Amino acid sequence: MQTQKYELNMGPQHPSTHGVLRILLELDGEIVVKATPIIGYLHRGIEKICENKTYVQTIPFTDRMDYLAAMGNNLGISQAIEKLMGVAVPERAEYIRVIMAELSRIASHMICIGSLVMDIGGVTGFTFCIRDREEILELFNRACGARMTFNYIRVGGVSQDLPEGWVDACWKFVKNFDRVMETYNNLIVGNEIVQLRLKDIAFLSAERAIAMSATGAVLRASGVNYDVRKADPYGIYDRFDFDIPLGQKGDNWDRFMLRFYEMEQSVRIIKQALEQMPEGPVMAKVPKVIKPPAGEVYHRVENAKGEIGFYVVSDGTTKPYRWHARRAAMVNLQLLDELCQGNKLGDVVAILGTLDPVLGEVDC
């Protein structure tokens, strides 16, 4: 029997496209022939805006890129500017930065897991993830007065020291995390429907992942042992003992499970940082008016979605001459067409969920 191919728009208002993403699907019955992601609905011109702001004023704009893991963005741009200026960050601030970045990674992965499970029909799993993420947001709120867009990590350190009782609250969270993981394993990982929807679907080989410049959990799920924290350590990450989880098949299930494994490793790092964190200042002596010497820098960090890099060119004035961000979510999203081809329409939302795009970072 011959069937006629047809086109179907998914998004940009579809609840399972994780924001204002439009996917133009070419279908043969229920089989996906082509899936074209159409981006730009959330484009705000952040890079050009930042070229017309002072260096310090650019940091809050990174909060609005990957707003689910904003601390990692703050860290990346702050360290890039510090490289240009040759600023040494105080020890205590370095440890606080690591703790905040890893908490941000856990919070982002909880949204990834919860939203993916909800996309394939498990609303309860999403509510559990939101409940546990709320504890992290409360820690952020106590530290800097914000829950999503922080501007906490600054050039030279962090904006203020941790308040009284914060460290104890953080210890309470990480010590209870085994119980959180046990709940997820019982409710989500062990769920037969979740396994049937994700296992052996949308394979991505290591060779293709590398060729398409994938990073983060998407790359490591295909068995590629690459994490910027190990490959090119920044800050004080070389002081911590942690593993880089890897997948075996590179299918939806591996990409899904990598987020669980990475949360466990983040908890390991946070525990070590809390134990080792010294007393002392949290901000270096940085001029009120930042004017880096003329030059250029590219600095990369391992954020929740993958490698995010900042390319900054200074012409010796108070504003960057060129400001560019290499966004992991946008690069990983180009894999969508390849992974969807040959799979069914119902698999598209699951495949997209395992790529974990956030449109603030994709469109920038």
Helices and strands as residue ranges (DSSP letters): E 6-10, G 15-17, E 22-28, E 31-38, H 46-50, H 55-63, H 70-85, H 91-119, H 123-144, E 153-154, E 157-158, H 166-175, H 177-184, I 185-189, H 192-198, H 206-211, H 217-220, H 228-231, G 237-239, H 252-276, E 295-303, E 306-314, E 322-326, H 328-333, H 336-340, H 345-355, H 359-363
